[in-house]
Amino acid sequence: MVNAWIGDSKDSDSFNCSIADYNSGNGWKCMSARRQFVETFDWNANYTYSPDLRTKFWRTAADGFNVNNPALNQDYWGNNGFLAVKYTNWYIDDNNNIDRNLSPAATDQLGVDYAMVRLAEIYLSAAEAALNGGGDKGKALTYVNYIRQRSGMDPYTSVNLVELQNERCRELYTECTRRSDLIRYGKWLTGYTWNWKAGFANGGDFDPAFSVYPLPSTVVVKNGYVQNPGY
């Protein structure tokens, strides 16, 4: 979740990124953000600045990166979308300042694995339940605005399910919630698309089988299970 986004740019590149900025010992250059995801955040006209603090570590048009996604090819890294870096290997104190003395070593395999229950996800889940009739809709607005405030964004005066879905996208990206969210919203197979979805440059629909994962073939054979349809 750190190294997969980043890499060292060359002097001849039109974009700029350094693994040292993230206190890492390597960059794998194997992820980039789709434009549809980037546009869920607030930006100025040329995508060089967002007031949303959740983009603090990103590499954007301000660093020469292309907001569009013309190819899914590692050789195109740097010209194939922003780097939506969410984590770093720095120790950051309670005042949001980097403490280099307390920071871990800059290695290739960063030891940043830890278990976490996200209060923000609890707030967003409670808000979604309320908007679907399972609670106080006024509290839904309060819960979402807790997250907006922490992100440096203006509070909402009202919130609906569509905007709540976007807030979950902004807050919980790379935390393994988006697929199940889109399935729950009825937008996973069809109804919502992004660049290169289903292997098409402008996006396409997924096969209905993709609503569930396949069972591992070794598990199927060993236990006599029936494979999920379509696999």
DORODREN-79949 format. One record per residue: residue number from 1; residue in three letters; z, y, x of N, C-alpha, C, O in turn. Coordinates in steps of 0.1 Angstrom, whole numbers. Layout:
N
<site NUM; ALA; <Z; Y; X>; <Z; Y; X>; <Z; Y; X>; <Z; Y; X>>
...
This chain:
231
<site 1; MET; <0; -12; 8>; <0; 0; 0>; <0; 13; 8>; <-1; 24; 3>>
<site 2; VAL; <1; 11; 22>; <0; 23; 31>; <-13; 21; 38>; <-23; 29; 37>>
<site 3; ASN; <-14; 10; 46>; <-25; 8; 56>; <-38; 6; 49>; <-49; 9; 54>>
<site 4; ALA; <-38; 0; 37>; <-51; -3; 30>; <-59; 9; 27>; <-71; 9; 26>>
<site 5; TRP; <-52; 21; 25>; <-59; 33; 22>; <-65; 40; 34>; <-76; 45; 34>>
<site 6; ILE; <-57; 39; 45>; <-59; 49; 56>; <-67; 43; 68>; <-70; 31; 68>>
<site 7; GLY; <-70; 52; 77>; <-77; 49; 89>; <-78; 61; 98>; <-76; 72; 93>>
<site 8; ASP; <-82; 59; 110>; <-85; 71; 119>; <-100; 75; 117>; <-109; 66; 119>>
<site 9; SER; <-102; 87; 114>; <-116; 92; 114>; <-120; 96; 128>; <-112; 98; 137>>
<site 10; LYS; <-133; 96; 130>; <-139; 99; 143>; <-142; 114; 143>; <-143; 121; 133>>
<site 11; ASP; <-144; 119; 155>; <-147; 134; 157>; <-160; 137; 150>; <-162; 149; 146>>
<site 12; SER; <-169; 128; 149>; <-182; 130; 143>; <-182; 129; 128>; <-192; 133; 121>>
<site 13; ASP; <-171; 124; 122>; <-170; 123; 108>; <-168; 137; 101>; <-163; 146; 107>>
<site 14; SER; <-173; 137; 88>; <-172; 150; 81>; <-158; 150; 73>; <-155; 160; 67>>
<site 15; PHE; <-151; 140; 74>; <-138; 139; 68>; <-127; 137; 78>; <-130; 133; 90>>
<site 16; ASN; <-114; 139; 75>; <-104; 138; 84>; <-92; 130; 79>; <-87; 132; 68>>
<site 17; CYS; <-88; 120; 87>; <-76; 112; 84>; <-71; 106; 97>; <-79; 102; 105>>
<site 18; SER; <-58; 105; 98>; <-52; 99; 109>; <-40; 90; 105>; <-32; 94; 97>>
<site 19; ILE; <-40; 78; 111>; <-29; 69; 107>; <-15; 75; 112>; <-5; 71; 107>>
<site 20; ALA; <-16; 83; 122>; <-3; 89; 127>; <3; 98; 117>; <15; 100; 117>>
<site 21; ASP; <-5; 104; 108>; <1; 112; 97>; <10; 104; 88>; <18; 110; 81>>
<site 22; TYR; <8; 91; 87>; <16; 82; 79>; <26; 73; 86>; <32; 64; 81>>
<site 23; ASN; <27; 76; 99>; <36; 68; 108>; <32; 54; 108>; <41; 45; 107>>
<site 24; SER; <20; 50; 109>; <15; 37; 108>; <8; 33; 122>; <4; 42; 129>>
<site 25; GLY; <8; 20; 125>; <2; 16; 137>; <-13; 11; 135>; <-19; 7; 144>>
<site 26; ASN; <-17; 11; 122>; <-31; 7; 119>; <-35; 12; 106>; <-27; 16; 97>>
<site 27; GLY; <-48; 12; 104>; <-54; 16; 91>; <-65; 6; 88>; <-74; 4; 96>>
<site 28; TRP; <-66; 1; 76>; <-75; -10; 72>; <-88; -5; 65>; <-97; -12; 64>>
<site 29; LYS; <-87; 7; 60>; <-99; 13; 54>; <-105; 5; 43>; <-117; 3; 42>>
<site 30; CYS; <-97; -1; 34>; <-102; -10; 24>; <-99; -6; 10>; <-101; -15; 1>>
<site 31; MET; <-94; 6; 7>; <-92; 11; -7>; <-97; 25; -8>; <-96; 33; 1>>
<site 32; SER; <-101; 28; -20>; <-104; 42; -23>; <-102; 44; -38>; <-104; 34; -46>>
<site 33; ALA; <-100; 56; -42>; <-97; 59; -56>; <-110; 61; -64>; <-119; 68; -59>>
<site 34; ARG; <-110; 56; -76>; <-122; 59; -85>; <-120; 73; -91>; <-109; 78; -93>>
<site 35; ARG; <-132; 79; -93>; <-132; 93; -98>; <-125; 94; -111>; <-118; 104; -114>>
<site 36; GLN; <-126; 84; -120>; <-120; 84; -133>; <-105; 85; -132>; <-98; 91; -140>>
<site 37; PHE; <-99; 78; -121>; <-85; 79; -119>; <-81; 92; -114>; <-71; 98; -118>>
<site 38; VAL; <-88; 98; -104>; <-85; 111; -98>; <-85; 121; -109>; <-76; 130; -109>>
<site 39; GLU; <-94; 120; -119>; <-95; 131; -129>; <-84; 130; -140>; <-84; 139; -148>>
<site 40; THR; <-75; 120; -139>; <-64; 121; -148>; <-53; 131; -143>; <-44; 134; -151>>
<site 41; PHE; <-54; 135; -131>; <-46; 146; -125>; <-52; 159; -127>; <-64; 160; -129>>
<site 42; ASP; <-44; 170; -126>; <-49; 183; -127>; <-54; 187; -113>; <-47; 185; -103>>
<site 43; TRP; <-66; 194; -112>; <-72; 198; -100>; <-78; 212; -101>; <-81; 217; -112>>
<site 44; ASN; <-80; 219; -90>; <-88; 231; -90>; <-103; 227; -91>; <-106; 215; -91>>
<site 45; ALA; <-112; 236; -91>; <-126; 233; -94>; <-133; 224; -84>; <-141; 216; -87>>
<site 46; ASN; <-129; 226; -71>; <-135; 218; -61>; <-127; 206; -56>; <-130; 200; -45>>
<site 47; TYR; <-117; 202; -63>; <-109; 190; -60>; <-102; 191; -46>; <-100; 181; -40>>
<site 48; THR; <-98; 203; -42>; <-91; 204; -30>; <-76; 206; -31>; <-68; 205; -22>>
<site 49; TYR; <-72; 209; -44>; <-57; 211; -46>; <-53; 206; -60>; <-60; 209; -70>>
<site 50; SER; <-42; 199; -61>; <-36; 196; -73>; <-21; 200; -73>; <-15; 198; -63>>
<site 51; PRO; <-16; 206; -83>; <-2; 210; -83>; <7; 198; -85>; <19; 199; -84>>
<site 52; ASP; <1; 187; -88>; <9; 175; -91>; <14; 169; -77>; <7; 165; -69>>
<site 53; LEU; <28; 168; -76>; <34; 164; -63>; <31; 149; -60>; <33; 145; -49>>
<site 54; ARG; <26; 142; -70>; <23; 128; -68>; <10; 126; -59>; <7; 115; -55>>
<site 55; THR; <3; 137; -57>; <-9; 137; -48>; <-5; 142; -34>; <-14; 145; -26>>
<site 56; LYS; <7; 143; -31>; <12; 150; -18>; <6; 143; -6>; <2; 150; 3>>
<site 57; PHE; <5; 130; -6>; <0; 123; 6>; <-15; 119; 6>; <-20; 112; 14>>
<site 58; TRP; <-22; 124; -5>; <-36; 120; -6>; <-45; 127; 4>; <-41; 137; 10>>
<site 59; ARG; <-56; 121; 6>; <-67; 127; 14>; <-78; 130; 3>; <-83; 121; -3>>
<site 60; THR; <-82; 143; 2>; <-90; 148; -9>; <-102; 155; -3>; <-106; 155; 9>>
<site 61; ALA; <-109; 163; -12>; <-120; 171; -8>; <-115; 182; 2>; <-123; 186; 10>>
<site 62; ALA; <-103; 185; 2>; <-97; 194; 12>; <-98; 189; 26>; <-98; 196; 36>>
<site 63; ASP; <-99; 175; 27>; <-100; 168; 40>; <-114; 163; 42>; <-116; 155; 51>>
<site 64; GLY; <-123; 167; 34>; <-137; 163; 35>; <-141; 150; 28>; <-152; 145; 30>>
<site 65; PHE; <-132; 144; 20>; <-135; 132; 13>; <-142; 135; 0>; <-141; 145; -7>>
<site 66; ASN; <-151; 125; -4>; <-159; 126; -16>; <-152; 120; -28>; <-147; 109; -28>>
<site 67; VAL; <-151; 128; -39>; <-145; 124; -51>; <-153; 113; -58>; <-147; 105; -66>>
<site 68; ASN; <-166; 112; -55>; <-174; 102; -62>; <-174; 89; -54>; <-168; 88; -43>>
<site 69; ASN; <-179; 78; -61>; <-179; 65; -55>; <-193; 59; -55>; <-196; 50; -63>>
<site 70; PRO; <-201; 63; -45>; <-215; 58; -45>; <-216; 44; -41>; <-227; 38; -44>>
<site 71; ALA; <-207; 38; -34>; <-208; 24; -29>; <-195; 17; -28>; <-185; 24; -26>>
<site 72; LEU; <-195; 4; -29>; <-183; -4; -26>; <-186; -12; -13>; <-189; -23; -13>>
<site 73; ASN; <-184; -4; -2>; <-188; -10; 11>; <-178; -3; 21>; <-177; 9; 21>>
<site 74; GLN; <-172; -12; 29>; <-162; -6; 38>; <-168; 4; 48>; <-161; 13; 52>>
<site 75; ASP; <-181; 2; 51>; <-188; 11; 60>; <-189; 25; 54>; <-191; 35; 61>>
<site 76; TYR; <-187; 26; 41>; <-188; 39; 34>; <-174; 45; 32>; <-173; 56; 26>>
<site 77; TRP; <-164; 39; 38>; <-150; 45; 37>; <-151; 60; 42>; <-157; 62; 53>>
<site 78; GLY; <-145; 69; 35>; <-146; 83; 39>; <-156; 90; 30>; <-154; 103; 28>>
<site 79; ASN; <-165; 83; 25>; <-175; 89; 16>; <-176; 83; 2>; <-186; 84; -5>>
<site 80; ASN; <-165; 76; -1>; <-165; 67; -13>; <-153; 69; -21>; <-147; 59; -26>>
<site 81; GLY; <-148; 81; -22>; <-136; 83; -30>; <-124; 89; -22>; <-124; 87; -10>>
<site 82; PHE; <-115; 95; -29>; <-103; 100; -23>; <-94; 88; -18>; <-95; 77; -23>>
<site 83; LEU; <-85; 91; -9>; <-75; 82; -5>; <-62; 86; -12>; <-55; 95; -9>>
<site 84; ALA; <-59; 78; -22>; <-47; 81; -31>; <-34; 74; -25>; <-29; 65; -32>>
<site 85; VAL; <-30; 79; -14>; <-19; 73; -7>; <-6; 76; -14>; <-3; 88; -16>>
<site 86; LYS; <2; 66; -17>; <14; 69; -25>; <27; 68; -16>; <37; 74; -19>>
<site 87; TYR; <26; 59; -6>; <37; 57; 3>; <34; 60; 17>; <22; 60; 21>>
<site 88; THR; <44; 63; 25>; <43; 64; 40>; <54; 56; 46>; <63; 51; 40>>
<site 89; ASN; <53; 56; 59>; <63; 49; 67>; <73; 58; 73>; <81; 55; 82>>
<site 90; TRP; <74; 71; 68>; <83; 80; 73>; <97; 79; 65>; <97; 75; 54>>
<site 91; TYR; <107; 82; 72>; <120; 84; 65>; <120; 99; 59>; <119; 108; 67>>
<site 92; ILE; <122; 100; 46>; <122; 113; 40>; <136; 115; 34>; <140; 107; 26>>
<site 93; ASP; <142; 126; 38>; <156; 129; 33>; <156; 134; 19>; <146; 136; 12>>
<site 94; ASP; <168; 137; 14>; <170; 142; 1>; <164; 155; -2>; <162; 159; -14>>
<site 95; ASN; <160; 163; 8>; <154; 176; 7>; <139; 175; 8>; <132; 185; 9>>
<site 96; ASN; <134; 162; 8>; <119; 160; 9>; <113; 163; 22>; <102; 166; 23>>
<site 97; ASN; <122; 163; 33>; <117; 165; 47>; <117; 152; 55>; <125; 144; 53>>
<site 98; ILE; <107; 151; 63>; <105; 140; 72>; <116; 140; 83>; <117; 151; 90>>
<site 99; ASP; <123; 129; 85>; <132; 128; 97>; <126; 118; 106>; <127; 106; 104>>
<site 100; ARG; <120; 123; 117>; <113; 114; 127>; <123; 105; 134>; <120; 94; 139>>
<site 101; ASN; <136; 110; 136>; <145; 102; 143>; <150; 89; 135>; <153; 79; 141>>
<site 102; LEU; <150; 90; 122>; <154; 79; 114>; <143; 71; 109>; <145; 60; 103>>
<site 103; SER; <130; 75; 112>; <119; 68; 107>; <116; 55; 115>; <119; 54; 127>>
<site 104; PRO; <111; 44; 108>; <108; 32; 115>; <97; 33; 125>; <90; 43; 126>>
<site 105; ALA; <95; 23; 133>; <84; 23; 143>; <71; 22; 136>; <70; 17; 125>>
<site 106; ALA; <61; 28; 142>; <47; 28; 136>; <41; 15; 140>; <35; 14; 151>>
<site 107; THR; <41; 5; 132>; <35; -8; 135>; <24; -11; 126>; <20; -3; 117>>
<site 108; ASP; <17; -22; 128>; <6; -26; 119>; <11; -31; 105>; <7; -25; 95>>
<site 109; GLN; <19; -41; 105>; <25; -46; 93>; <38; -39; 90>; <48; -42; 96>>
<site 110; LEU; <37; -29; 81>; <49; -21; 79>; <59; -28; 71>; <56; -34; 60>>
<site 111; GLY; <71; -28; 75>; <82; -35; 68>; <88; -26; 57>; <99; -22; 58>>
<site 112; VAL; <81; -24; 46>; <86; -15; 36>; <88; -22; 23>; <89; -16; 12>>
<site 113; ASP; <88; -36; 23>; <90; -43; 11>; <105; -41; 6>; <114; -43; 13>>
<site 114; TYR; <106; -38; -7>; <119; -37; -13>; <118; -39; -28>; <108; -36; -34>>
<site 115; ALA; <129; -43; -34>; <129; -45; -48>; <134; -32; -55>; <142; -25; -50>>
<site 116; MET; <127; -29; -66>; <130; -16; -72>; <128; -16; -87>; <118; -22; -92>>
<site 117; VAL; <137; -11; -95>; <136; -8; -109>; <133; 6; -110>; <141; 15; -106>>
<site 118; ARG; <122; 10; -116>; <118; 24; -117>; <123; 30; -129>; <119; 27; -140>>
<site 119; LEU; <132; 40; -128>; <137; 48; -139>; <125; 54; -147>; <125; 55; -159>>
<site 120; ALA; <115; 59; -140>; <104; 65; -146>; <96; 55; -155>; <92; 59; -166>>
<site 121; GLU; <95; 43; -151>; <89; 33; -160>; <97; 30; -172>; <92; 28; -183>>
<site 122; ILE; <110; 30; -171>; <119; 28; -183>; <117; 40; -193>; <116; 38; -205>>
<site 123; TYR; <117; 52; -187>; <115; 64; -196>; <101; 63; -203>; <100; 65; -215>>
<site 124; LEU; <91; 59; -196>; <77; 58; -202>; <76; 47; -212>; <70; 48; -222>>
<site 125; SER; <83; 36; -209>; <83; 25; -219>; <90; 28; -231>; <86; 25; -242>>
<site 126; ALA; <102; 35; -230>; <109; 40; -241>; <101; 50; -250>; <102; 50; -262>>
<site 127; ALA; <94; 59; -243>; <86; 69; -250>; <75; 62; -257>; <72; 65; -269>>
<site 128; GLU; <68; 52; -251>; <58; 44; -258>; <63; 37; -270>; <56; 37; -281>>
<site 129; ALA; <74; 31; -269>; <80; 24; -281>; <83; 34; -292>; <81; 31; -304>>
<site 130; ALA; <88; 46; -288>; <91; 56; -299>; <79; 61; -306>; <79; 62; -318>>
<site 131; LEU; <68; 63; -298>; <56; 68; -304>; <49; 57; -312>; <41; 60; -321>>
<site 132; ASN; <52; 45; -310>; <47; 34; -318>; <57; 30; -330>; <55; 20; -336>>
<site 133; GLY; <67; 39; -332>; <75; 37; -344>; <88; 30; -341>; <96; 27; -350>>
<site 134; GLY; <91; 28; -328>; <103; 21; -324>; <114; 30; -319>; <123; 26; -311>>
<site 135; GLY; <115; 43; -323>; <125; 51; -318>; <122; 66; -322>; <113; 69; -330>>
<site 136; ASP; <130; 75; -316>; <129; 89; -319>; <118; 96; -311>; <118; 95; -299>>
<site 137; LYS; <108; 101; -318>; <96; 107; -312>; <100; 119; -304>; <94; 123; -294>>
<site 138; GLY; <111; 126; -308>; <116; 138; -300>; <121; 133; -286>; <119; 140; -276>>
<site 139; LYS; <127; 122; -286>; <132; 117; -273>; <120; 112; -264>; <121; 113; -252>>
<site 140; ALA; <109; 108; -270>; <98; 104; -263>; <93; 116; -255>; <89; 115; -243>>
<site 141; LEU; <92; 128; -261>; <88; 140; -254>; <98; 143; -243>; <94; 147; -232>>
<site 142; THR; <111; 142; -245>; <121; 145; -235>; <119; 136; -223>; <120; 140; -212>>
<site 143; TYR; <117; 123; -226>; <116; 113; -215>; <104; 116; -206>; <105; 116; -194>>
<site 144; VAL; <92; 119; -213>; <80; 121; -205>; <82; 134; -197>; <77; 135; -186>>
<site 145; ASN; <88; 144; -202>; <90; 157; -195>; <100; 156; -183>; <99; 164; -174>>
<site 146; TYR; <109; 146; -184>; <117; 143; -171>; <107; 140; -160>; <109; 145; -149>>
<site 147; ILE; <97; 132; -162>; <88; 128; -152>; <78; 140; -148>; <75; 142; -136>>
<site 148; ARG; <74; 147; -158>; <66; 159; -156>; <73; 169; -147>; <67; 175; -137>>
<site 149; GLN; <86; 171; -150>; <93; 181; -142>; <95; 176; -127>; <93; 184; -118>>
<site 150; ARG; <98; 164; -125>; <99; 159; -112>; <86; 160; -104>; <86; 161; -92>>
<site 151; SER; <75; 159; -111>; <62; 159; -105>; <57; 173; -102>; <46; 175; -97>>
<site 152; GLY; <65; 183; -106>; <61; 197; -104>; <51; 202; -115>; <45; 213; -113>>
<site 153; MET; <50; 195; -126>; <40; 198; -136>; <47; 205; -148>; <59; 203; -150>>
<site 154; ASP; <40; 213; -155>; <45; 220; -167>; <49; 209; -178>; <42; 199; -179>>
<site 155; PRO; <60; 211; -185>; <64; 202; -195>; <54; 202; -207>; <48; 213; -210>>
<site 156; TYR; <53; 191; -214>; <45; 191; -226>; <53; 197; -238>; <65; 196; -238>>
<site 157; THR; <46; 203; -247>; <52; 207; -259>; <51; 196; -270>; <58; 197; -280>>
<site 158; SER; <42; 187; -268>; <41; 175; -277>; <34; 165; -268>; <27; 168; -258>>
<site 159; VAL; <35; 152; -273>; <29; 141; -265>; <24; 131; -275>; <30; 128; -285>>
<site 160; ASN; <12; 125; -272>; <7; 115; -280>; <4; 102; -272>; <6; 103; -260>>
<site 161; LEU; <0; 92; -278>; <-2; 79; -271>; <-12; 80; -260>; <-11; 74; -249>>
<site 162; VAL; <-23; 87; -262>; <-34; 89; -252>; <-28; 95; -240>; <-31; 91; -228>>
<site 163; GLU; <-21; 107; -241>; <-16; 114; -230>; <-5; 105; -223>; <-3; 106; -211>>
<site 164; LEU; <3; 98; -231>; <13; 89; -225>; <6; 78; -216>; <11; 75; -206>>
<site 165; GLN; <-5; 73; -221>; <-12; 63; -213>; <-17; 69; -200>; <-16; 63; -189>>
<site 166; ASN; <-21; 82; -200>; <-25; 89; -188>; <-13; 91; -179>; <-15; 90; -166>>
<site 167; GLU; <-2; 94; -185>; <10; 97; -177>; <15; 84; -170>; <19; 84; -158>>
<site 168; ARG; <14; 73; -176>; <17; 60; -170>; <7; 57; -159>; <11; 52; -148>>
<site 169; CYS; <-6; 61; -161>; <-16; 59; -150>; <-12; 67; -138>; <-12; 62; -126>>
<site 170; ARG; <-8; 80; -140>; <-5; 89; -129>; <8; 85; -122>; <9; 85; -109>>
<site 171; GLU; <18; 80; -130>; <31; 78; -124>; <32; 64; -117>; <38; 62; -107>>
<site 172; LEU; <25; 54; -123>; <27; 40; -119>; <16; 34; -112>; <15; 22; -110>>
<site 173; TYR; <6; 42; -107>; <-5; 36; -100>; <-1; 29; -88>; <8; 33; -81>>
<site 174; THR; <-8; 18; -85>; <-5; 8; -74>; <8; 0; -76>; <13; -6; -67>>
<site 175; GLU; <14; 1; -88>; <26; -6; -91>; <24; -18; -100>; <34; -23; -106>>
<site 176; CYS; <12; -22; -101>; <8; -35; -108>; <11; -34; -123>; <16; -44; -129>>
<site 177; THR; <9; -22; -129>; <11; -21; -144>; <-2; -18; -151>; <-3; -21; -163>>
<site 178; ARG; <-12; -13; -144>; <-24; -8; -151>; <-31; -19; -159>; <-36; -16; -171>>
<site 179; ARG; <-33; -30; -153>; <-41; -41; -161>; <-34; -44; -174>; <-40; -45; -184>>
<site 180; SER; <-21; -47; -173>; <-14; -51; -185>; <-13; -40; -195>; <-13; -42; -207>>
<site 181; ASP; <-12; -27; -190>; <-13; -16; -199>; <-26; -15; -206>; <-26; -14; -219>>
<site 182; LEU; <-37; -17; -199>; <-50; -16; -206>; <-52; -27; -216>; <-58; -25; -226>>
<site 183; ILE; <-47; -39; -213>; <-48; -50; -222>; <-40; -46; -235>; <-44; -48; -246>>
<site 184; ARG; <-28; -41; -233>; <-19; -37; -244>; <-26; -26; -253>; <-24; -26; -265>>
<site 185; TYR; <-33; -17; -246>; <-40; -6; -253>; <-53; -10; -259>; <-59; -2; -267>>
<site 186; GLY; <-57; -22; -257>; <-70; -27; -262>; <-82; -21; -254>; <-93; -19; -260>>
<site 187; LYS; <-80; -17; -241>; <-90; -10; -234>; <-94; -17; -221>; <-102; -12; -213>>
<site 188; TRP; <-90; -29; -219>; <-92; -36; -207>; <-107; -42; -206>; <-114; -39; -197>>
<site 189; LEU; <-110; -49; -217>; <-124; -56; -217>; <-134; -45; -220>; <-145; -44; -213>>
<site 190; THR; <-132; -37; -230>; <-142; -27; -235>; <-134; -15; -239>; <-122; -15; -240>>
<site 191; GLY; <-141; -4; -241>; <-135; 8; -246>; <-130; 18; -235>; <-127; 29; -239>>
<site 192; TYR; <-130; 14; -223>; <-126; 22; -212>; <-133; 17; -199>; <-133; 5; -197>>
<site 193; THR; <-139; 26; -192>; <-146; 21; -180>; <-144; 30; -168>; <-138; 41; -169>>
<site 194; TRP; <-147; 25; -157>; <-146; 33; -144>; <-157; 28; -135>; <-163; 17; -137>>
<site 195; ASN; <-160; 36; -125>; <-170; 32; -115>; <-168; 19; -109>; <-158; 15; -104>>
<site 196; TRP; <-179; 10; -110>; <-179; -3; -104>; <-171; -13; -112>; <-169; -24; -107>>
<site 197; LYS; <-166; -10; -124>; <-160; -20; -132>; <-171; -30; -135>; <-182; -27; -139>>
<site 198; ALA; <-167; -43; -134>; <-176; -54; -137>; <-188; -55; -127>; <-197; -62; -130>>
<site 199; GLY; <-187; -47; -116>; <-197; -48; -106>; <-209; -38; -108>; <-219; -39; -101>>
<site 200; PHE; <-208; -29; -118>; <-218; -20; -121>; <-214; -6; -116>; <-203; -2; -118>>
<site 201; ALA; <-224; 2; -110>; <-221; 15; -104>; <-214; 24; -114>; <-205; 31; -111>>
<site 202; ASN; <-219; 24; -126>; <-213; 33; -136>; <-203; 26; -145>; <-198; 31; -155>>
<site 203; GLY; <-200; 14; -142>; <-190; 6; -149>; <-197; -2; -161>; <-207; 2; -166>>
<site 204; GLY; <-190; -13; -164>; <-195; -21; -175>; <-183; -28; -182>; <-172; -26; -178>>
<site 205; ASP; <-186; -37; -191>; <-175; -44; -198>; <-172; -57; -191>; <-181; -63; -184>>
<site 206; PHE; <-159; -61; -192>; <-155; -74; -186>; <-159; -85; -196>; <-159; -83; -208>>
<site 207; ASP; <-161; -97; -190>; <-162; -109; -198>; <-149; -111; -206>; <-138; -109; -200>>
<site 208; PRO; <-149; -116; -218>; <-137; -119; -226>; <-127; -128; -219>; <-115; -127; -221>>
<site 209; ALA; <-132; -136; -210>; <-123; -145; -202>; <-113; -137; -194>; <-102; -142; -190>>
<site 210; PHE; <-117; -125; -190>; <-109; -117; -181>; <-96; -112; -187>; <-88; -105; -181>>
<site 211; SER; <-94; -115; -200>; <-81; -110; -206>; <-69; -118; -201>; <-58; -114; -203>>
<site 212; VAL; <-72; -130; -195>; <-62; -138; -188>; <-67; -142; -175>; <-79; -141; -172>>
<site 213; TYR; <-58; -146; -166>; <-62; -150; -152>; <-65; -165; -153>; <-60; -172; -162>>
<site 214; PRO; <-73; -170; -144>; <-75; -185; -143>; <-62; -191; -137>; <-55; -185; -130>>
<site 215; LEU; <-60; -204; -141>; <-50; -212; -135>; <-55; -217; -121>; <-66; -220; -120>>
<site 216; PRO; <-46; -217; -111>; <-51; -223; -98>; <-56; -237; -100>; <-49; -245; -106>>
<site 217; SER; <-67; -240; -94>; <-73; -253; -95>; <-64; -264; -91>; <-64; -275; -96>>
<site 218; THR; <-56; -262; -80>; <-47; -272; -75>; <-36; -276; -86>; <-32; -287; -87>>
<site 219; VAL; <-32; -265; -93>; <-22; -267; -103>; <-28; -275; -115>; <-21; -284; -121>>
<site 220; VAL; <-40; -272; -119>; <-47; -278; -130>; <-48; -293; -127>; <-45; -302; -135>>
<site 221; VAL; <-53; -296; -115>; <-56; -310; -111>; <-43; -318; -110>; <-42; -329; -115>>
<site 222; LYS; <-33; -312; -104>; <-20; -319; -102>; <-12; -322; -114>; <-6; -332; -116>>
<site 223; ASN; <-13; -313; -124>; <-5; -314; -136>; <-13; -318; -149>; <-7; -320; -159>>
<site 224; GLY; <-26; -319; -147>; <-34; -323; -159>; <-36; -312; -169>; <-38; -314; -181>>
<site 225; TYR; <-34; -299; -164>; <-35; -288; -174>; <-50; -285; -177>; <-59; -290; -170>>
<site 226; VAL; <-52; -279; -189>; <-65; -274; -193>; <-67; -260; -188>; <-59; -251; -190>>
<site 227; GLN; <-78; -258; -180>; <-81; -245; -175>; <-84; -235; -186>; <-89; -238; -197>>
<site 228; ASN; <-80; -222; -184>; <-82; -212; -194>; <-97; -210; -196>; <-105; -212; -187>>
<site 229; PRO; <-101; -207; -209>; <-115; -206; -212>; <-123; -196; -203>; <-118; -185; -200>>
<site 230; GLY; <-135; -200; -200>; <-143; -191; -192>; <-143; -192; -177>; <-150; -186; -170>>
<site 231; TYR; <-133; -201; -172>; <-132; -202; -158>; <-136; -217; -154>; <-135; -220; -142>>
